[in-house]
Amino acid sequence: MELNTIYHGDCLDLMKDIPDKSIDLVLTDPPYGIGAYSNGNMGGGVLAKQSQFKATEWDFEKPNRSYFDEIQRISKNQIIFGGNYFADILPASTCWIVWDKDNGQNNFADCELCWTSFKTAVRKYKFRWQGMLQEDMKHKEVREHPTQKPEKLIRKIIEDYSEEGQSILDPFLGSGTTAIACINTGRNFIGIEKDEEYFKIAQNRIREAQGQKRLDL
């Protein structure tokens, strides 16, 4: 696989061609298998109506142990959002990442948990991400995917857990946020996305980020 490239397909098949420990970090947010966004709706409440996305089937497709075995084979370290949903198939960890969404009073989770392979202490990141309310209201991000993470949050995690010039793989790329954060932090990315529509969205977002980076330079 080439650096700074994204691929359309099932990551379990594509990862088989990646050599052992050749990736510095896998940072990813796999589907949790809980069907939370399977009807295409997300959020909603007092300030805004529900966001509408295409209905999904992948949110029921919880990756099995084979995916995580491959992820750990090909990479030196791993950060996996929703690690609590995969605790039965991931090794014990001393370094969990807690994302405090600062989302006020509602029925949604206050935090998300990331399993990591690092041997350091638990760390918390506070970043508001509640519908129309975001941490950086002057530079609001457009949500293209129901489980899209804030780019600035992913950027901070990448800066804290990797070095410039290292390679980062996201095998469940979604709308491309991990790749964009890599562009903005001087890391090399590889992305894999199974859903064709989101793959195309990721392509467009990545091209836009690369163009902006060239303008900034």
N, C-alpha and C positions, 0 to 999 in steps of 0.2 A: 504493500500500500504506500502511496505517495503522501508526503506531508502536505498540509494545507490544502487538503482535498476532502470532499465528502462523497459518500457512496450510498446508492439506493439498493437496499436488500436486507435480508435477515442477518443480523450481526453474528449469530452463532455460526453461520456458514462462512462469513467473511473473515471472522477472527481466526479461523483455522489456518489461514495463510500468513498470520503475523508471527514472527519468531518469538521465542521465550524471552521475557523481560526486556523487550525492545522498546516498550512505551514507558515513559517516566511516570505518568499518572493517568489513571482512568477516573474521570469525573462524570457522573451520569445520574439520571433520574429515571429508572425503569418504571414501567407500569406496575401498579401495586396489586392488580387483580381484584379490586374491590368494586369496580363498576361505578365509581363516583360521578363520572362525566359521560356515561354511556348514552345518555339521551341528548347530549349536546348543550345542556344548560350548565351554567356555573354562576355562583354568587347571587346577587340580588339582595334587596333589603330596603331600608328607609330612604337611602340617598340615590339608589339607582336600581333599574330593573336588571333581571338576569342577563348575563352575557350569553350570546348564542354562538356555538361552534357546530361543526358537523357532528352528527351522532357517531359515536365510536364503538368499535368492537374490541380494539386493542386493550382497553382498560380492564377487560376481563382476563387478558392473557398474561398471567403472572409468570415471569421467567422461572424456569426450573434450575436445579443445581448446575446443569451443564453450562449455562450461560456464565455463572459466577466462577466456575472452575476455569473457563477460558479467560475470563477477565483477569483472574489472579495469575494465570500462567503467563500472559503476554505483558503484564505491567509490573513495575516495581512497587507502586503504591496505588491505593484505590480510595475514592470517596463516593459513597452511594447514598443518594437521597432516598428517604423511605426505608432506611435500613432496618427499622423495627418490624417491617412487614416480611423481612427475609432473615430474621434473627435465628431461625431454626436451621438455616443452611450456610450462614456466615460464621467465621471464627469469632471468638470473644474479642472485644476491643476495649482498650482503656481510653481511646480518643474518639468520643462521639462529638459531632458538631450539632449544636442546637440553633435553629433559625427561629428567633422570636419575631413573629409577624406584626406585633404591635397593632393588633386589629380590633381592639376595643371589645365592646359587648356584642357578641353574636354567637351563633351555634357552630361556627367553624373552629377548627383546631387553632389554638394559640401559637403553637410551634410546630416545626417539622424537624425530624431527626435524621442525621446523616451518619451512617456507619463509616469508619475509616480504618485503614490498616496501620495508621501511624501509632507510635508508642508514647505520644505526649498526652497532656491532660485534656479534659473536656473543654471545649470552647463554645462561646455563645456569640451569635451575630444578631443584632437588632436592626431590622429593615422593614418598614411598613409596606404592606402589599395587600390592600383590601379594596377590591373593586376599583372605583374611581380615585380612591385615596392611595397615594404612593409616597415613599420617603422623599423623593426628589420631584416635587410638583412642578418645578420649572422645566424639567426635562422628562416629562412623562413618557413611558414606554407603551407602545401599542401591543396589546396581547393578541398574538396570532394562534395560540395553542392553549387549551384549557389548563394544562399543568405547567405553563411557561414560568420560569423563575426570573427574578429581576437580574438584568445583566450586571448591574453594579454590585450586587451581592455575590454573584458568581466570580466577578472580577476580583473582589477582595479575597475570596477563598483561594483562588488561583495564586494570587500574590503571596498569600501566607503559606501555601503548601507546595509551591514549586518555584523554579528559578527561570529567569529569562533564557530563551533558546531551547528549553526543554519541550518534549512532545507530550501532548495531552489528547487522549481519545475519549470521545463520547459515543458509545455504541447505541444509545437510544436518544438520538440528537434532537428529535422534535422539530421545533422551529429555528434551531441553530444558535441558541444563546451561548452555549459553551464555546463554540467556534468564534463567535463575535468577541467574547471576553478574552479569548486567546489573542486575537488580532490586537485588541486594545492594551494588552499587557506584554507583548513581545514574545509570546509562546507559539509553538507550532501546533497545529490542530489536525486531527483526523476525526471525521464524523460519519456515522452510519445511521440511516433512517429507513425504516421498512415501509412507512406510509408514503405513497407517491405524492399526495397533495402537500403534506408537510415537508417532504424533501424539496419540492419546488419552492415553497415559502422560505425554507432555510437557504437555498441557493441565492434567492433574491436578497435576503437580509445580509448574507455574508458579502455579496458583491457590493452592496451599499456601504457596509462597514469598511471594506477594503478601500473603496473609493474615498471615503471620508478620511481614512488614515493617511492616504497619499496626499490629500489636501492639507491635512494638519502638518505633515512633514515639509 
